[in-house]
């Protein structure tokens, strides 16, 4: 069966009505029965399950991926926080004011 859905035209100043024809799946299969055999409709979560099953088939692969991701996150987060801290406290840290208080002597004279 062919039915029509009536909508208002989007972004239009005038109130125009647009008829959208909708065709039922049964009618499509009657017209071309090979469609169902050729390519079934994908399920929405199929891509996610395929990806997870391909990457994490074995427990050790998942464990390695989790540890690698955790280590990479820790290194990146620590570097980011350290850079922010150094920038926020510039001029107040020992590495910035050390030259004022420590005398650099070239050699020890005994």
CORUR-V649765 format. One record per residue. RES is the residue in one letter. PSI is psi in radians with two decimals (NA if undefined). Layout:
((RES PSI) (RES PSI))
This chain:
((X 2.50) (X 2.20) (X 2.89) (X 2.40) (X 2.24) (X 2.19) (X 2.82) (X 2.59) (X 2.29) (X 2.52) (X 0.77) (X 2.37) (X -0.59) (X 2.62) (X 1.38) (X 2.46) (X 2.41) (X 2.34) (X 2.12) (X 2.04) (X 2.36) (X 2.32) (X 2.34) (X 2.71) (X -0.61) (X -0.71) (X -0.67) (X -0.74) (X -0.56) (X -0.66) (X -0.69) (X 1.58) (X -0.29) (X -0.16) (X -0.78) (X -0.68) (X -0.61) (X -0.88) (X 1.82) (X 2.69) (X 2.33) (X 2.54) (X 2.63) (X -0.63) (X 0.07) (X -0.70) (X -0.71) (X -0.76) (X -0.67) (X -0.76) (X -0.82) (X -0.71) (X -0.52) (X -0.68) (X -0.63) (X 0.84) (X -0.70) (X 2.64) (X -0.69) (X -0.53) (X -0.73) (X -0.73) (X -0.76) (X -0.71) (X -0.71) (X -0.79) (X -0.70) (X -0.78) (X -0.70) (X -0.75) (X -0.76) (X -0.70) (X -0.74) (X -0.80) (X -0.82) (X -0.75) (X -0.77) (X -0.77) (X -0.74) (X -0.79) (X -0.70) (X -0.72) (X -0.72) (X -0.76) (X -0.79) (X -0.70) (X -0.71) (X -0.58) (X 0.53) (X 2.30) (X -0.11) (X 0.00) (X 2.78) (X -0.67) (X -0.41) (X -0.56) (X 0.11) (X -0.68) (X -0.40) (X -0.53) (X -0.36) (X 2.21) (X 2.27) (X 2.00) (X 2.41) (X -0.86) (X 2.67) (X 2.24) (X 2.06) (X NA))
